[in-house]
Amino acid sequence: MTRTVDDMERKAPITLTDAAAEQVRALLAKRGKPSAGIRIGVRAKGCSGLSYTLEYADEKSPYDEAVETNGVTVLIDPKAAMFILGTEMDWVEEKMQSGFVFRNPNEKGRCGCGESFHV
């Protein structure tokens, strides 16, 4: 399912900041082959239980939820949908590191190193 302007009244499962969308577009452009977008998921990892995953999506699977946000297509793995509802994905650049940051209103806690979360 691809979300449209008519769906704006409902809260999007995930949104991207301008910086995150710009970074995703740059990564997709550097990939060198056509992509359906990026796929976001979660997996069991770390001391708090879950970790976000990002991967290039060659095509949309029948069960992915497609979200058009900030000019980027984000495919949500169906197993991750309930864990990331309402999440904002950002790109942050600091002196010693840069990367995607997820602001998830469903998180109840994070591990000390910040690599995993639980809901």
C-alpha positions, 0 to 999 in steps of 0.5 A, a space after each residue: 500500500 502506498 500512502 497518498 495525500 489523502 492519507 495525511 490525516 492518519 499518522 504516518 508509520 514513519 517520517 524522515 527529516 529533510 536531512 535523513 531524506 537527503 542522505 537516503 537519496 544520496 545512498 540510493 543514487 550511489 548504489 548504481 542500480 534501480 531501487 524500490 526504496 529503503 526497507 526498515 525493519 527490526 531484529 532481536 539484538 543487544 541487551 534491550 531486545 530490538 535493533 533497527 535494520 536498514 537495507 536497500 529494497 530491490 522491489 516491494 514485497 507483497 506484505 511491505 507497507 510503502 510510505 512516501 515521506 519527504 520524497 523518499 519511498 520507505 518500505 516497512 517490513 510487516 514484522 516491524 510495523 507495530 514497533 515503529 509506528 510514529 517514528 521519526 528517522 533523522 540523519 545526524 552528523 557530529 564530530 566523531 560520528 554520523 548516522 541515522 537516528 530513530 526517535 520512536 515514541 513507543 520506546 520504553 527504554 534503551 540499552 546503555 550503548 544505545 544500540 538496542 531498544 524495547 517497547 
